[in-house]
């Protein structure tokens, strides 16, 4: 079982390894609302209400969680 994401080379990682930090990025970006929120903010920051109107169908709770995850992830 692989416990690290290093492949042996200094500049490559094994994204198939369970502990690879790249997996966290994939998990974040694979979320439907995350992808849509990033697209909606393509031209710059948006106010919460404007984002909620643009992302029809997202609840305030889910939008808040999505934006917090993006912020925590450095996006």
mmCIF file of the N, C-alpha and C atoms, coordinates in Angstrom:
data_MODEL
# 
_entry.id   MODEL 
# 
loop_
_atom_site.group_PDB 
_atom_site.id 
_atom_site.type_symbol 
_atom_site.label_atom_id 
_atom_site.label_alt_id 
_atom_site.label_comp_id 
_atom_site.label_asym_id 
_atom_site.label_entity_id 
_atom_site.label_seq_id 
_atom_site.pdbx_PDB_ins_code 
_atom_site.Cartn_x 
_atom_site.Cartn_y 
_atom_site.Cartn_z 
_atom_site.occupancy 
_atom_site.B_iso_or_equiv 
_atom_site.pdbx_formal_charge 
_atom_site.auth_seq_id 
_atom_site.auth_comp_id 
_atom_site.auth_asym_id 
_atom_site.auth_atom_id 
_atom_site.pdbx_PDB_model_num 
ATOM 1   N N  . UNK A 1 1  ? 0.836   -1.178 0.000   1.00 0.00 ? 1  UNK A N  1 
ATOM 2   C CA . UNK A 1 1  ? 0.000   0.000  0.000   1.00 0.00 ? 1  UNK A CA 1 
ATOM 3   C C  . UNK A 1 1  ? 0.885   1.248  0.000   1.00 0.00 ? 1  UNK A C  1 
ATOM 4   N N  . UNK A 1 2  ? 0.570   2.213  -0.844  1.00 0.00 ? 2  UNK A N  1 
ATOM 5   C CA . UNK A 1 2  ? 1.347   3.436  -0.931  1.00 0.00 ? 2  UNK A CA 1 
ATOM 6   C C  . UNK A 1 2  ? 0.907   4.402  0.161   1.00 0.00 ? 2  UNK A C  1 
ATOM 7   N N  . UNK A 1 3  ? 1.889   4.945  0.896   1.00 0.00 ? 3  UNK A N  1 
ATOM 8   C CA . UNK A 1 3  ? 1.546   5.875  1.969   1.00 0.00 ? 3  UNK A CA 1 
ATOM 9   C C  . UNK A 1 3  ? 1.960   7.297  1.640   1.00 0.00 ? 3  UNK A C  1 
ATOM 10  N N  . UNK A 1 4  ? 2.654   7.496  0.563   1.00 0.00 ? 4  UNK A N  1 
ATOM 11  C CA . UNK A 1 4  ? 3.093   8.826  0.175   1.00 0.00 ? 4  UNK A CA 1 
ATOM 12  C C  . UNK A 1 4  ? 2.711   9.059  -1.277  1.00 0.00 ? 4  UNK A C  1 
ATOM 13  N N  . UNK A 1 5  ? 2.802   10.278 -1.707  1.00 0.00 ? 5  UNK A N  1 
ATOM 14  C CA . UNK A 1 5  ? 2.443   10.538 -3.098  1.00 0.00 ? 5  UNK A CA 1 
ATOM 15  C C  . UNK A 1 5  ? 3.667   10.793 -3.965  1.00 0.00 ? 5  UNK A C  1 
ATOM 16  N N  . UNK A 1 6  ? 4.851   10.680 -3.418  1.00 0.00 ? 6  UNK A N  1 
ATOM 17  C CA . UNK A 1 6  ? 6.079   10.854 -4.201  1.00 0.00 ? 6  UNK A CA 1 
ATOM 18  C C  . UNK A 1 6  ? 6.281   9.649  -5.113  1.00 0.00 ? 6  UNK A C  1 
ATOM 19  N N  . UNK A 1 7  ? 6.718   9.903  -6.338  1.00 0.00 ? 7  UNK A N  1 
ATOM 20  C CA . UNK A 1 7  ? 6.988   8.819  -7.286  1.00 0.00 ? 7  UNK A CA 1 
ATOM 21  C C  . UNK A 1 7  ? 8.465   8.499  -7.363  1.00 0.00 ? 7  UNK A C  1 
ATOM 22  N N  . UNK A 1 8  ? 9.267   9.245  -6.666  1.00 0.00 ? 8  UNK A N  1 
ATOM 23  C CA . UNK A 1 8  ? 10.708  9.060  -6.730  1.00 0.00 ? 8  UNK A CA 1 
ATOM 24  C C  . UNK A 1 8  ? 11.369  10.259 -7.371  1.00 0.00 ? 8  UNK A C  1 
ATOM 25  N N  . UNK A 1 9  ? 10.687  10.904 -8.276  1.00 0.00 ? 9  UNK A N  1 
ATOM 26  C CA . UNK A 1 9  ? 11.190  12.122 -8.899  1.00 0.00 ? 9  UNK A CA 1 
ATOM 27  C C  . UNK A 1 9  ? 10.843  13.294 -7.994  1.00 0.00 ? 9  UNK A C  1 
ATOM 28  N N  . UNK A 1 10 ? 11.671  14.314 -8.010  1.00 0.00 ? 10 UNK A N  1 
ATOM 29  C CA . UNK A 1 10 ? 11.455  15.458 -7.114  1.00 0.00 ? 10 UNK A CA 1 
ATOM 30  C C  . UNK A 1 10 ? 10.290  16.344 -7.521  1.00 0.00 ? 10 UNK A C  1 
ATOM 31  N N  . UNK A 1 11 ? 9.846   16.275 -8.751  1.00 0.00 ? 11 UNK A N  1 
ATOM 32  C CA . UNK A 1 11 ? 8.803   17.189 -9.206  1.00 0.00 ? 11 UNK A CA 1 
ATOM 33  C C  . UNK A 1 11 ? 7.517   16.496 -9.627  1.00 0.00 ? 11 UNK A C  1 
ATOM 34  N N  . UNK A 1 12 ? 7.361   15.229 -9.324  1.00 0.00 ? 12 UNK A N  1 
ATOM 35  C CA . UNK A 1 12 ? 6.142   14.516 -9.691  1.00 0.00 ? 12 UNK A CA 1 
ATOM 36  C C  . UNK A 1 12 ? 5.511   13.876 -8.466  1.00 0.00 ? 12 UNK A C  1 
ATOM 37  N N  . UNK A 1 13 ? 4.189   13.754 -8.511  1.00 0.00 ? 13 UNK A N  1 
ATOM 38  C CA . UNK A 1 13 ? 3.442   13.128 -7.435  1.00 0.00 ? 13 UNK A CA 1 
ATOM 39  C C  . UNK A 1 13 ? 2.547   12.049 -8.019  1.00 0.00 ? 13 UNK A C  1 
ATOM 40  N N  . UNK A 1 14 ? 2.238   11.076 -7.206  1.00 0.00 ? 14 UNK A N  1 
ATOM 41  C CA . UNK A 1 14 ? 1.341   9.996  -7.602  1.00 0.00 ? 14 UNK A CA 1 
ATOM 42  C C  . UNK A 1 14 ? -0.056  10.322 -7.067  1.00 0.00 ? 14 UNK A C  1 
ATOM 43  N N  . UNK A 1 15 ? -0.913  10.855 -7.923  1.00 0.00 ? 15 UNK A N  1 
ATOM 44  C CA . UNK A 1 15 ? -2.258  11.254 -7.475  1.00 0.00 ? 15 UNK A CA 1 
ATOM 45  C C  . UNK A 1 15 ? -3.121  10.052 -7.111  1.00 0.00 ? 15 UNK A C  1 
ATOM 46  N N  . UNK A 1 16 ? -2.659  8.857  -7.420  1.00 0.00 ? 16 UNK A N  1 
ATOM 47  C CA . UNK A 1 16 ? -3.395  7.650  -7.049  1.00 0.00 ? 16 UNK A CA 1 
ATOM 48  C C  . UNK A 1 16 ? -3.104  7.228  -5.610  1.00 0.00 ? 16 UNK A C  1 
ATOM 49  N N  . UNK A 1 17 ? -2.059  7.794  -5.012  1.00 0.00 ? 17 UNK A N  1 
ATOM 50  C CA . UNK A 1 17 ? -1.714  7.481  -3.624  1.00 0.00 ? 17 UNK A CA 1 
ATOM 51  C C  . UNK A 1 17 ? -2.731  8.114  -2.682  1.00 0.00 ? 17 UNK A C  1 
ATOM 52  N N  . UNK A 1 18 ? -3.115  7.377  -1.665  1.00 0.00 ? 18 UNK A N  1 
ATOM 53  C CA . UNK A 1 18 ? -4.162  7.827  -0.740  1.00 0.00 ? 18 UNK A CA 1 
ATOM 54  C C  . UNK A 1 18 ? -3.832  9.146  -0.048  1.00 0.00 ? 18 UNK A C  1 
ATOM 55  N N  . UNK A 1 19 ? -2.585  9.408  0.240   1.00 0.00 ? 19 UNK A N  1 
ATOM 56  C CA . UNK A 1 19 ? -2.221  10.603 0.995   1.00 0.00 ? 19 UNK A CA 1 
ATOM 57  C C  . UNK A 1 19 ? -1.720  11.751 0.128   1.00 0.00 ? 19 UNK A C  1 
ATOM 58  N N  . UNK A 1 20 ? -1.892  11.674 -1.162  1.00 0.00 ? 20 UNK A N  1 
ATOM 59  C CA . UNK A 1 20 ? -1.422  12.736 -2.042  1.00 0.00 ? 20 UNK A CA 1 
ATOM 60  C C  . UNK A 1 20 ? -2.266  13.993 -1.839  1.00 0.00 ? 20 UNK A C  1 
ATOM 61  N N  . UNK A 1 21 ? -1.645  15.145 -1.576  1.00 0.00 ? 21 UNK A N  1 
ATOM 62  C CA . UNK A 1 21 ? -2.414  16.370 -1.369  1.00 0.00 ? 21 UNK A CA 1 
ATOM 63  C C  . UNK A 1 21 ? -3.188  16.810 -2.605  1.00 0.00 ? 21 UNK A C  1 
ATOM 64  N N  . UNK A 1 22 ? -2.802  16.351 -3.758  1.00 0.00 ? 22 UNK A N  1 
ATOM 65  C CA . UNK A 1 22 ? -3.536  16.677 -4.976  1.00 0.00 ? 22 UNK A CA 1 
ATOM 66  C C  . UNK A 1 22 ? -4.966  16.166 -4.951  1.00 0.00 ? 22 UNK A C  1 
ATOM 67  N N  . UNK A 1 23 ? -5.186  15.111 -4.202  1.00 0.00 ? 23 UNK A N  1 
ATOM 68  C CA . UNK A 1 23 ? -6.547  14.558 -4.102  1.00 0.00 ? 23 UNK A CA 1 
ATOM 69  C C  . UNK A 1 23 ? -7.518  15.549 -3.474  1.00 0.00 ? 23 UNK A C  1 
ATOM 70  N N  . UNK A 1 24 ? -7.034  16.347 -2.534  1.00 0.00 ? 24 UNK A N  1 
ATOM 71  C CA . UNK A 1 24 ? -7.896  17.353 -1.907  1.00 0.00 ? 24 UNK A CA 1 
ATOM 72  C C  . UNK A 1 24 ? -8.348  18.382 -2.944  1.00 0.00 ? 24 UNK A C  1 
ATOM 73  N N  . UNK A 1 25 ? -7.450  18.761 -3.825  1.00 0.00 ? 25 UNK A N  1 
ATOM 74  C CA . UNK A 1 25 ? -7.787  19.717 -4.888  1.00 0.00 ? 25 UNK A CA 1 
ATOM 75  C C  . UNK A 1 25 ? -8.810  19.090 -5.830  1.00 0.00 ? 25 UNK A C  1 
ATOM 76  N N  . UNK A 1 26 ? -8.588  17.835 -6.214  1.00 0.00 ? 26 UNK A N  1 
ATOM 77  C CA . UNK A 1 26 ? -9.543  17.153 -7.091  1.00 0.00 ? 26 UNK A CA 1 
ATOM 78  C C  . UNK A 1 26 ? -10.916 17.060 -6.438  1.00 0.00 ? 26 UNK A C  1 
ATOM 79  N N  . UNK A 1 27 ? -10.937 16.732 -5.145  1.00 0.00 ? 27 UNK A N  1 
ATOM 80  C CA . UNK A 1 27 ? -12.200 16.632 -4.421  1.00 0.00 ? 27 UNK A CA 1 
ATOM 81  C C  . UNK A 1 27 ? -12.940 17.961 -4.418  1.00 0.00 ? 27 UNK A C  1 
ATOM 82  N N  . UNK A 1 28 ? -12.212 19.023 -4.185  1.00 0.00 ? 28 UNK A N  1 
ATOM 83  C CA . UNK A 1 28 ? -12.810 20.359 -4.156  1.00 0.00 ? 28 UNK A CA 1 
ATOM 84  C C  . UNK A 1 28 ? -13.370 20.740 -5.522  1.00 0.00 ? 28 UNK A C  1 
ATOM 85  N N  . UNK A 1 29 ? -12.585 20.550 -6.568  1.00 0.00 ? 29 UNK A N  1 
ATOM 86  C CA . UNK A 1 29 ? -12.997 20.977 -7.902  1.00 0.00 ? 29 UNK A CA 1 
ATOM 87  C C  . UNK A 1 29 ? -14.055 20.074 -8.534  1.00 0.00 ? 29 UNK A C  1 
ATOM 88  N N  . UNK A 1 30 ? -14.173 18.850 -8.051  1.00 0.00 ? 30 UNK A N  1 
ATOM 89  C CA . UNK A 1 30 ? -15.145 17.918 -8.620  1.00 0.00 ? 30 UNK A CA 1 
ATOM 90  C C  . UNK A 1 30 ? -16.576 18.222 -8.170  1.00 0.00 ? 30 UNK A C  1 
ATOM 91  N N  . UNK A 1 31 ? -16.735 19.062 -7.180  1.00 0.00 ? 31 UNK A N  1 
ATOM 92  C CA . UNK A 1 31 ? -18.063 19.416 -6.684  1.00 0.00 ? 31 UNK A CA 1 
ATOM 93  C C  . UNK A 1 31 ? -18.769 20.328 -7.686  1.00 0.00 ? 31 UNK A C  1 
ATOM 94  N N  . UNK A 1 32 ? -20.034 20.019 -7.969  1.00 0.00 ? 32 UNK A N  1 
ATOM 95  C CA . UNK A 1 32 ? -20.814 20.784 -8.952  1.00 0.00 ? 32 UNK A CA 1 
ATOM 96  C C  . UNK A 1 32 ? -20.858 22.271 -8.626  1.00 0.00 ? 32 UNK A C  1 
ATOM 97  N N  . UNK A 1 33 ? -21.189 22.612 -7.393  1.00 0.00 ? 33 UNK A N  1 
ATOM 98  C CA . UNK A 1 33 ? -21.338 24.023 -7.041  1.00 0.00 ? 33 UNK A CA 1 
ATOM 99  C C  . UNK A 1 33 ? -20.002 24.750 -7.032  1.00 0.00 ? 33 UNK A C  1 
ATOM 100 N N  . UNK A 1 34 ? -18.932 24.040 -6.699  1.00 0.00 ? 34 UNK A N  1 
ATOM 101 C CA . UNK A 1 34 ? -17.609 24.660 -6.726  1.00 0.00 ? 34 UNK A CA 1 
ATOM 102 C C  . UNK A 1 34 ? -17.249 25.070 -8.143  1.00 0.00 ? 34 UNK A C  1 
ATOM 103 N N  . UNK A 1 35 ? -17.429 24.158 -9.079  1.00 0.00 ? 35 UNK A N  1 
ATOM 104 C CA . UNK A 1 35 ? -17.108 24.455 -10.480 1.00 0.00 ? 35 UNK A CA 1 
ATOM 105 C C  . UNK A 1 35 ? -17.944 25.621 -10.996 1.00 0.00 ? 35 UNK A C  1 
ATOM 106 N N  . UNK A 1 36 ? -19.215 25.646 -10.653 1.00 0.00 ? 36 UNK A N  1 
ATOM 107 C CA . UNK A 1 36 ? -20.086 26.727 -11.106 1.00 0.00 ? 36 UNK A CA 1 
ATOM 108 C C  . UNK A 1 36 ? -19.721 28.057 -10.442 1.00 0.00 ? 36 UNK A C  1 
ATOM 109 N N  . UNK A 1 37 ? -19.376 28.020 -9.161  1.00 0.00 ? 37 UNK A N  1 
ATOM 110 C CA . UNK A 1 37 ? -18.996 29.254 -8.457  1.00 0.00 ? 37 UNK A CA 1 
ATOM 111 C C  . UNK A 1 37 ? -17.706 29.832 -9.042  1.00 0.00 ? 37 UNK A C  1 
ATOM 112 N N  . UNK A 1 38 ? -16.748 28.981 -9.336  1.00 0.00 ? 38 UNK A N  1 
ATOM 113 C CA . UNK A 1 38 ? -15.505 29.455 -9.950  1.00 0.00 ? 38 UNK A CA 1 
ATOM 114 C C  . UNK A 1 38 ? -15.801 30.091 -11.302 1.00 0.00 ? 38 UNK A C  1 
ATOM 115 N N  . UNK A 1 39 ? -16.653 29.459 -12.076 1.00 0.00 ? 39 UNK A N  1 
ATOM 116 C CA . UNK A 1 39 ? -17.036 30.022 -13.369 1.00 0.00 ? 39 UNK A CA 1 
ATOM 117 C C  . UNK A 1 39 ? -17.748 31.350 -13.236 1.00 0.00 ? 39 UNK A C  1 
ATOM 118 N N  . UNK A 1 40 ? -18.612 31.462 -12.231 1.00 0.00 ? 40 UNK A N  1 
ATOM 119 C CA . UNK A 1 40 ? -19.359 32.702 -12.019 1.00 0.00 ? 40 UNK A CA 1 
ATOM 120 C C  . UNK A 1 40 ? -18.443 33.841 -11.567 1.00 0.00 ? 40 UNK A C  1 
ATOM 121 N N  . UNK A 1 41 ? -17.329 33.502 -10.944 1.00 0.00 ? 41 UNK A N  1 
ATOM 122 C CA . UNK A 1 41 ? -16.403 34.526 -10.472 1.00 0.00 ? 41 UNK A CA 1 
ATOM 123 C C  . UNK A 1 41 ? -15.211 34.698 -11.404 1.00 0.00 ? 41 UNK A C  1 
ATOM 124 N N  . UNK A 1 42 ? -15.355 34.201 -12.598 1.00 0.00 ? 42 UNK A N  1 
ATOM 125 C CA . UNK A 1 42 ? -14.285 34.248 -13.594 1.00 0.00 ? 42 UNK A CA 1 
ATOM 126 C C  . UNK A 1 42 ? -13.749 35.659 -13.838 1.00 0.00 ? 42 UNK A C  1 
ATOM 127 N N  . UNK A 1 43 ? -14.639 36.635 -13.813 1.00 0.00 ? 43 UNK A N  1 
ATOM 128 C CA . UNK A 1 43 ? -14.235 38.012 -14.092 1.00 0.00 ? 43 UNK A CA 1 
ATOM 129 C C  . UNK A 1 43 ? -13.958 38.818 -12.830 1.00 0.00 ? 43 UNK A C  1 
ATOM 130 N N  . UNK A 1 44 ? -13.925 38.149 -11.697 1.00 0.00 ? 44 UNK A N  1 
ATOM 131 C CA . UNK A 1 44 ? -13.603 38.839 -10.462 1.00 0.00 ? 44 UNK A CA 1 
ATOM 132 C C  . UNK A 1 44 ? -14.571 38.490 -9.344  1.00 0.00 ? 44 UNK A C  1 
ATOM 133 N N  . UNK A 1 45 ? -14.288 39.006 -8.156  1.00 0.00 ? 45 UNK A N  1 
ATOM 134 C CA . UNK A 1 45 ? -15.125 38.726 -6.988  1.00 0.00 ? 45 UNK A CA 1 
ATOM 135 C C  . UNK A 1 45 ? -16.568 39.196 -7.205  1.00 0.00 ? 45 UNK A C  1 
ATOM 136 N N  . UNK A 1 46 ? -17.480 38.491 -6.576  1.00 0.00 ? 46 UNK A N  1 
ATOM 137 C CA . UNK A 1 46 ? -18.905 38.814 -6.658  1.00 0.00 ? 46 UNK A CA 1 
ATOM 138 C C  . UNK A 1 46 ? -19.469 38.901 -5.247  1.00 0.00 ? 46 UNK A C  1 
ATOM 139 N N  . UNK A 1 47 ? -20.493 39.696 -5.093  1.00 0.00 ? 47 UNK A N  1 
ATOM 140 C CA . UNK A 1 47 ? -21.203 39.746 -3.816  1.00 0.00 ? 47 UNK A CA 1 
ATOM 141 C C  . UNK A 1 47 ? -22.000 38.451 -3.659  1.00 0.00 ? 47 UNK A C  1 
ATOM 142 N N  . UNK A 1 48 ? -22.229 38.065 -2.410  1.00 0.00 ? 48 UNK A N  1 
ATOM 143 C CA . UNK A 1 48 ? -22.932 36.817 -2.120  1.00 0.00 ? 48 UNK A CA 1 
ATOM 144 C C  . UNK A 1 48 ? -24.280 36.745 -2.832  1.00 0.00 ? 48 UNK A C  1 
ATOM 145 N N  . UNK A 1 49 ? -25.072 37.802 -2.713  1.00 0.00 ? 49 UNK A N  1 
ATOM 146 C CA . UNK A 1 49 ? -26.401 37.812 -3.338  1.00 0.00 ? 49 UNK A CA 1 
ATOM 147 C C  . UNK A 1 49 ? -26.343 37.681 -4.848  1.00 0.00 ? 49 UNK A C  1 
ATOM 148 N N  . UNK A 1 50 ? -25.362 38.325 -5.464  1.00 0.00 ? 50 UNK A N  1 
ATOM 149 C CA . UNK A 1 50 ? -25.207 38.232 -6.917  1.00 0.00 ? 50 UNK A CA 1 
ATOM 150 C C  . UNK A 1 50 ? -24.844 36.810 -7.322  1.00 0.00 ? 50 UNK A C  1 
ATOM 151 N N  . UNK A 1 51 ? -23.971 36.172 -6.549  1.00 0.00 ? 51 UNK A N  1 
ATOM 152 C CA . UNK A 1 51 ? -23.606 34.786 -6.839  1.00 0.00 ? 51 UNK A CA 1 
ATOM 153 C C  . UNK A 1 51 ? -24.809 33.865 -6.680  1.00 0.00 ? 51 UNK A C  1 
ATOM 154 N N  . UNK A 1 52 ? -25.581 34.095 -5.642  1.00 0.00 ? 52 UNK A N  1 
ATOM 155 C CA . UNK A 1 52 ? -26.740 33.243 -5.401  1.00 0.00 ? 52 UNK A CA 1 
ATOM 156 C C  . UNK A 1 52 ? -27.762 33.384 -6.527  1.00 0.00 ? 52 UNK A C  1 
ATOM 157 N N  . UNK A 1 53 ? -27.950 34.589 -7.023  1.00 0.00 ? 53 UNK A N  1 
ATOM 158 C CA . UNK A 1 53 ? -28.879 34.779 -8.157  1.00 0.00 ? 53 UNK A CA 1 
ATOM 159 C C  . UNK A 1 53 ? -28.335 34.130 -9.423  1.00 0.00 ? 53 UNK A C  1 
ATOM 160 N N  . UNK A 1 54 ? -27.037 34.227 -9.621  1.00 0.00 ? 54 UNK A N  1 
ATOM 161 C CA . UNK A 1 54 ? -26.420 33.652 -10.827 1.00 0.00 ? 54 UNK A CA 1 
ATOM 162 C C  . UNK A 1 54 ? -26.453 32.129 -10.787 1.00 0.00 ? 54 UNK A C  1 
ATOM 163 N N  . UNK A 1 55 ? -26.227 31.543 -9.618  1.00 0.00 ? 55 UNK A N  1 
ATOM 164 C CA . UNK A 1 55 ? -26.206 30.088 -9.464  1.00 0.00 ? 55 UNK A CA 1 
ATOM 165 C C  . UNK A 1 55 ? -27.589 29.604 -9.049  1.00 0.00 ? 55 UNK A C  1 
ATOM 166 N N  . UNK A 1 56 ? -28.493 29.664 -9.960  1.00 0.00 ? 56 UNK A N  1 
ATOM 167 C CA . UNK A 1 56 ? -29.882 29.310 -9.672  1.00 0.00 ? 56 UNK A CA 1 
ATOM 168 C C  . UNK A 1 56 ? -29.973 27.887 -9.119  1.00 0.00 ? 56 UNK A C  1 
ATOM 169 N N  . UNK A 1 57 ? -30.658 27.760 -7.991  1.00 0.00 ? 57 UNK A N  1 
ATOM 170 C CA . UNK A 1 57 ? -30.865 26.451 -7.384  1.00 0.00 ? 57 UNK A CA 1 
ATOM 171 C C  . UNK A 1 57 ? -29.966 26.162 -6.199  1.00 0.00 ? 57 UNK A C  1 
ATOM 172 N N  . UNK A 1 58 ? -28.948 26.977 -5.975  1.00 0.00 ? 58 UNK A N  1 
ATOM 173 C CA . UNK A 1 58 ? -28.074 26.755 -4.824  1.00 0.00 ? 58 UNK A CA 1 
ATOM 174 C C  . UNK A 1 58 ? -28.689 27.414 -3.596  1.00 0.00 ? 58 UNK A C  1 
ATOM 175 N N  . UNK A 1 59 ? -28.669 26.695 -2.484  1.00 0.00 ? 59 UNK A N  1 
ATOM 176 C CA . UNK A 1 59 ? -29.198 27.267 -1.243  1.00 0.00 ? 59 UNK A CA 1 
ATOM 177 C C  . UNK A 1 59 ? -28.125 28.155 -0.611  1.00 0.00 ? 59 UNK A C  1 
ATOM 178 N N  . UNK A 1 60 ? -28.536 29.103 0.227   1.00 0.00 ? 60 UNK A N  1 
ATOM 179 C CA . UNK A 1 60 ? -27.552 29.946 0.903   1.00 0.00 ? 60 UNK A CA 1 
ATOM 180 C C  . UNK A 1 60 ? -26.539 29.118 1.703   1.00 0.00 ? 60 UNK A C  1 
ATOM 181 N N  . UNK A 1 61 ? -27.018 28.063 2.347   1.00 0.00 ? 61 UNK A N  1 
ATOM 182 C CA . UNK A 1 61 ? -26.131 27.217 3.148   1.00 0.00 ? 61 UNK A CA 1 
ATOM 183 C C  . UNK A 1 61 ? -25.061 26.555 2.283   1.00 0.00 ? 61 UNK A C  1 
ATOM 184 N N  . UNK A 1 62 ? -25.471 25.976 1.169   1.00 0.00 ? 62 UNK A N  1 
ATOM 185 C CA . UNK A 1 62 ? -24.527 25.289 0.287   1.00 0.00 ? 62 UNK A CA 1 
ATOM 186 C C  . UNK A 1 62 ? -23.565 26.281 -0.356  1.00 0.00 ? 62 UNK A C  1 
ATOM 187 N N  . UNK A 1 63 ? -24.051 27.450 -0.741  1.00 0.00 ? 63 UNK A N  1 
ATOM 188 C CA . UNK A 1 63 ? -23.171 28.463 -1.319  1.00 0.00 ? 63 UNK A CA 1 
ATOM 189 C C  . UNK A 1 63 ? -22.143 28.932 -0.291  1.00 0.00 ? 63 UNK A C  1 
ATOM 190 N N  . UNK A 1 64 ? -22.569 29.135 0.938   1.00 0.00 ? 64 UNK A N  1 
ATOM 191 C CA . UNK A 1 64 ? -21.645 29.525 2.003   1.00 0.00 ? 64 UNK A CA 1 
ATOM 192 C C  . UNK A 1 64 ? -20.586 28.457 2.214   1.00 0.00 ? 64 UNK A C  1 
ATOM 193 N N  . UNK A 1 65 ? -20.992 27.194 2.290   1.00 0.00 ? 65 UNK A N  1 
ATOM 194 C CA . UNK A 1 65 ? -20.045 26.095 2.467   1.00 0.00 ? 65 UNK A CA 1 
ATOM 195 C C  . UNK A 1 65 ? -19.063 26.024 1.297   1.00 0.00 ? 65 UNK A C  1 
ATOM 196 N N  . UNK A 1 66 ? -19.574 26.206 0.092   1.00 0.00 ? 66 UNK A N  1 
ATOM 197 C CA . UNK A 1 66 ? -18.741 26.144 -1.110  1.00 0.00 ? 66 UNK A CA 1 
ATOM 198 C C  . UNK A 1 66 ? -17.701 27.258 -1.096  1.00 0.00 ? 66 UNK A C  1 
ATOM 199 N N  . UNK A 1 67 ? -18.129 28.471 -0.793  1.00 0.00 ? 67 UNK A N  1 
ATOM 200 C CA . UNK A 1 67 ? -17.209 29.597 -0.767  1.00 0.00 ? 67 UNK A CA 1 
ATOM 201 C C  . UNK A 1 67 ? -16.175 29.451 0.344   1.00 0.00 ? 67 UNK A C  1 
ATOM 202 N N  . UNK A 1 68 ? -16.570 28.900 1.466   1.00 0.00 ? 68 UNK A N  1 
ATOM 203 C CA . UNK A 1 68 ? -15.616 28.676 2.557   1.00 0.00 ? 68 UNK A CA 1 
ATOM 204 C C  . UNK A 1 68 ? -14.574 27.629 2.173   1.00 0.00 ? 68 UNK A C  1 
ATOM 205 N N  . UNK A 1 69 ? -15.028 26.564 1.496   1.00 0.00 ? 69 UNK A N  1 
ATOM 206 C CA . UNK A 1 69 ? -14.087 25.529 1.038   1.00 0.00 ? 69 UNK A CA 1 
ATOM 207 C C  . UNK A 1 69 ? -13.104 26.108 0.032   1.00 0.00 ? 69 UNK A C  1 
ATOM 208 N N  . UNK A 1 70 ? -13.586 26.947 -0.866  1.00 0.00 ? 70 UNK A N  1 
ATOM 209 C CA . UNK A 1 70 ? -12.693 27.584 -1.845  1.00 0.00 ? 70 UNK A CA 1 
ATOM 210 C C  . UNK A 1 70 ? -11.669 28.471 -1.144  1.00 0.00 ? 70 UNK A C  1 
ATOM 211 N N  . UNK A 1 71 ? -12.144 29.236 -0.182  1.00 0.00 ? 71 UNK A N  1 
ATOM 212 C CA . UNK A 1 71 ? -11.246 30.128 0.556   1.00 0.00 ? 71 UNK A CA 1 
ATOM 213 C C  . UNK A 1 71 ? -10.203 29.329 1.331   1.00 0.00 ? 71 UNK A C  1 
ATOM 214 N N  . UNK A 1 72 ? -10.646 28.290 2.010   1.00 0.00 ? 72 UNK A N  1 
ATOM 215 C CA . UNK A 1 72 ? -9.727  27.438 2.765   1.00 0.00 ? 72 UNK A CA 1 
ATOM 216 C C  . UNK A 1 72 ? -8.708  26.774 1.848   1.00 0.00 ? 72 UNK A C  1 
ATOM 217 N N  . UNK A 1 73 ? -9.158  26.399 0.646   1.00 0.00 ? 73 UNK A N  1 
ATOM 218 C CA . UNK A 1 73 ? -8.281  25.762 -0.322  1.00 0.00 ? 73 UNK A CA 1 
ATOM 219 C C  . UNK A 1 73 ? -7.348  26.726 -1.046  1.00 0.00 ? 73 UNK A C  1 
ATOM 220 N N  . UNK A 1 74 ? -7.469  28.004 -0.761  1.00 0.00 ? 74 UNK A N  1 
ATOM 221 C CA . UNK A 1 74 ? -6.580  28.977 -1.364  1.00 0.00 ? 74 UNK A CA 1 
ATOM 222 C C  . UNK A 1 74 ? -7.047  29.543 -2.684  1.00 0.00 ? 74 UNK A C  1 
ATOM 223 N N  . UNK A 1 75 ? -8.291  29.283 -3.029  1.00 0.00 ? 75 UNK A N  1 
ATOM 224 C CA . UNK A 1 75 ? -8.836  29.805 -4.272  1.00 0.00 ? 75 UNK A CA 1 
ATOM 225 C C  . UNK A 1 75 ? -9.458  31.166 -4.014  1.00 0.00 ? 75 UNK A C  1 
# 
